[in-house]
């Protein structure tokens, strides 16, 4: 009878440990989900901020492609700086960005240009962070199923 009671105690402790482990994993998953949700929300807010800035400046510009080129170049520069891009490529992108800024400075202020670039830089960083998350989450979902 004692052996059976001892076995029951071991089983109960094992179940308690498994329950605690499951609760901790659930808490960790909830926190990760909340972090992902916060990232999505931040990206959406940055996109709205950028759109508002673009819309306010489009009226001042006859050539919309300069604005698009500025944003594209800024995104390329940010992504290049955050990845293993050769320095010569980064220098070329920086030169291109500087030229576009000079052309735009005739129509809009340098403060407006810098604000656009700053918001686009932040957005590109956030989107790169999101891209890094996606393969991990997809692999995890495949393994669970």
N, C-alpha and C positions, 0 to 999 in steps of 0.2 A: 504494500500500500504506500509506503514511504517513497519508493522508487517512482511510483506513478505520480505522486504529488510533486516530487522534484522535477520530473519531466514536464509537468503542467506549468510549473513556475518558469522553467527555461523557455517553454513555448510562449507563455504570456509575456515575458521580457522581450523575446524576439519580436513578437507582434507589436509591442509598444515601441521598440526601436524602429521597426519598419514604418509604423504610423508617424513617428516624429520625422523620419527621413522624408516621407511622402509630403508631410505638411511643409517642411523646409523647401522641398523642390517646388511645391505649389506657390509658396511665397516668392521664391526666386523667379519663377515664371511670371508671376503677376507683376513683379518689379520690372522685369525685362520688357513685358508688354507695355507697361506704363511709360518706360523710357522710349520705346519705339513710337508710342502715341505722341509723346512730347516732341519727338524729332519731326514726325509728320506735321504736327501743328505748327512748329517753328518754321518748317519749310513753306507751308501754305501762307503763313504770315509774311515771310520774306518775299514770296512771289507776289502777294498783293501789294506790298510796299514798293517793289520794283515796278509793277504795272502802273501804280499811281504816279511814280516819278516819271516813267516813260510818257504817260499820257499828258502830264503837265508840260513836258518839253517838246512834244511832237508839234505843238502849235507854233513854236519858235523856229522849227527846222523845216526847210523846204525839202531837204534830202534825208529821208527817213533811213536810208541804207547806212549812213554814217553812224547813226545811233545803234543800229543792229550790229554793225561791225565792231563798234566799241564794246558792246556787251559780249559778243562772241570772243573777241580778243581777250577781254578780261577773264572770261571763263577758261579759255585755253591757258592763260598765264597761271591762274590759280591751280588748275588741275596739273599743269606741268611742275609747278613748285611743290606740290604735295605728292608727286610720284617720282619715279626714278628717270626723269627726263634729262637728257644731256644739257649741260650749261649753255652750249651754243644755241640750242633750240629756244631756251628760255630768253636768251639775249635777243634773238630775232623777234620773238613774240613781244617782248618789252619795247623794242624799237617800233614795231608796227603799232602798238598801243599808244606810244608817245606821239606818233605821227597823226593818228586818228584824233587824239585829244587836242592837238594843235589845230587841226581843221575845225573841230567842233567849237573851240574857244572863240572863234569869230562870231558864233551865233548864241552860245550860252556861256554862263560863267564857269570858271574853273571849279568853284564850289559845287555847282550842279553836276559837273563832270565827275568830280571826286566822289560825290555822294552816290551817283549811279554806280561807279566802279566799286565802291565799298560795299554796297548792298549786293551787287552781283558776285563779288568775292565771297561774302558770307554765304550767299545762297549756293554757290558752287561747292564750297567746303561742306555744307550740310548735305547736299545731294551726293557728294562723294562718300560721306559717312553712311548715308542710306544705302548706296550701292554696295558698300562693304558688308552691311548687315544682311542684305537679301540672300546671297548664296548660302550663308550660314543657316538662316531660317528655313530656306527651302530644303536643304539637306536634312535638317532636323525633322521636318515634317515628313519627308520621305522615309526616314528611319523609323519613325513612330508607326507609320501605317504598315 
